[in-house]
Amino acid sequence: MRGDAAIGHKLALRAGTDGTGGVRAGPFPSPSIHGGRTMRLITAILFIFAIFLVDGHSIRVGEEERRIWMPIALATFTLVLLARVPLLLRIRQSVLTNPAFLLYLVYLAWLGVTQFWSIGAAEGRNHILALWIAMLAALSLSDEHPHRTALIFAGILLLAIVVSWIGAGLGMSWVKGTEETWRMKGVMRHQQTMALVCIAGLILLAVWHLNRKRAGATSPTVWLTLLALLVLATLLATKGRSLAVFFVVTLFIVAFFHLDGAAKMWAIVAAVVVGGGLWVAVDIILPLVSRGGEETLSGRLVVWELTLAEIEKRPLGGFGFGTYGKYFFSLWNNWAPAHAHNLWLQTTFETGIIGAVLYTLFLMAVVRQGLLYQKTTGALSYSLALAIFCILGGWTSVFLGEKITTLYGLLLILMFQEERLRQALAATPQSRPVHDAQAQPA
C-alpha cells in the first residue's frame, strides 16, 4: 500500500482498528453512522469548515461589523454532534479519563462559576455554550485519524487562500484590513487570523510529511512544495511578525523531535545559524514585513500595563468569561482592543488566577499527552506541535483561552484523536512504532 492508506493500515494493525480510525471492541464491529465512510468524512469536513467560519470575515454595514458566522458555526457543530452521537456514546473510557480532558472539563466548569459575578453574563454564557458544543463535537470525531484531519484542514485552508488572492487581484476592499499599510486579511476576520491559519496549516503539513517519511511512505513532493510556498507567501503577506518568529521556533522543535540521536544537535545548530542570519539580514528583511509607523510592541505594553492594573481589582475570580471588550469599552471612552494581547493576562482578567492556572495546567497536559503519543506510536504529534506554537504565540496574542477560535477547535479535535489512537495502540500487545521497518502485521 502507498500513501495515507499505508500509514492508516499500519496504525490500524497496531491498534486493532478497522482501518478508518474506529476502534473495535473485541468481536463487535466499530460503531458507525448512517452512510458509512462518506458520512464520516462529511462530518469531519463540516467540523473543520465550522472552525474556519468562527473566524471568518465579518460583513460590514457602514461602520458596524455584522458577525453572522458564529450562529452558523454553532449550528454546524451541533449537526456534527447529532450525526455522531452513536460514536460519542461508545467512546473509550480511557479517553474520557485522561488528564488533559479532565482538566479541560474542570476549566469549563470554572467558566460557568464565574458567571455568578460576571459583568456581562449573557455574552459569557453564549461563548461558554459554544465551547461545550465545539468540545463535544470534537470528541465525537475522536475515532477519525489525525492524518485525515490534517489534510482536511489543509484543503479548506487552500480554498480560503485561493479565494483571498482572487479577491486581492480584483481589488476587493475586504481583502485588507482598515490600516493604511496593505496586509492580507482575505476571507478571515483579521490579518492575524489569516496568519494563524496559515501557520497552523504549515505545521500540520510539516508533521504530515515527516510522519509519512517515518512510516516509509512517499510524499507528493511537487504538490506539497507548491502548496507550502503558497501558504508561506500568504503568511508573509499578512505581515504577522511575532507569530512568524514563533512559527519558525516551532518548526525547529518539530525537527528536533523528528531527528534521532546525535542528529538532534543539527536542529539546534540550524536554529542558531538561522537566528544569526536573520539578525544580520534584519535591515533587508524588516522592510518586507514593515507596517509603516505602527509600533506594535509599544502598543501591547500599554495594553498589558492597563490590563494588569484592572486584574488587581479582582485577582482570584476575574470579571467573568467573555467580558474583556465590554469592560474596557466603557472604561476607555468607547474604545477597547480586541483582547489583552497575552493569553495569561486575558485569562486572568476574565476568569481570575484560578482560571489562568487551570488553563495552563490543561496546556501542559496537552504537551504531556503529545509526548506520550510520540513515544507510543513512533509518529510525531500534531497536537504537540500546535500546542507548542500556541504557548509561544500566547505571549503576544490571544487565540486560546477565550471564545472558540479556529486554532482552539483544531487543537481540541487533534488532542482527542491522538489520545484515542494512543490508547488503542497501548492496549495492543507487542505494538511497535509506526515508522519501525521491522514491525510486522499482527
Secondary structure, DSSP 4 states (H G I P E B T S, - for coil): --HHHHHHHHHHHHHTB-SSSPBPBTTBPPP--TTTHHHHHHHHHHHHHHHHHHTBPPEEETTEEE--HHHHHHHHHHHHHHHTHHHHHT--HHHHTSHHHHHHHHHHHHHHHHTTS-SSHHHHHHHHHHHHHHHHHHHHTTTS-HHHHHHHHHHHHHHHHHHHHHHHHTT-GGGB-SSSS--B-TTBSSHHHHHHHHHHHHHHHHHHHHHHHHTT----HHHHHHHHHHHHHHHHHHT-HHHHHHHHHHHHHHHHHHS-GGGHHHHHHHHHHHHHHHHHTHHHHHHHH--TT--HHHHHHHHHHHHHHHHTTSTTT-S-TT-HHHHHHHHTTS---SS-SSHHHHHHHHHHHHHHHHHHHHHHHHHHHHHHHHHHHSSPPHHHHHHHHHHHHTTT--SSSSS--HHHHHHHHHHHHHHHHHHHHHTSTT---TT-TT----
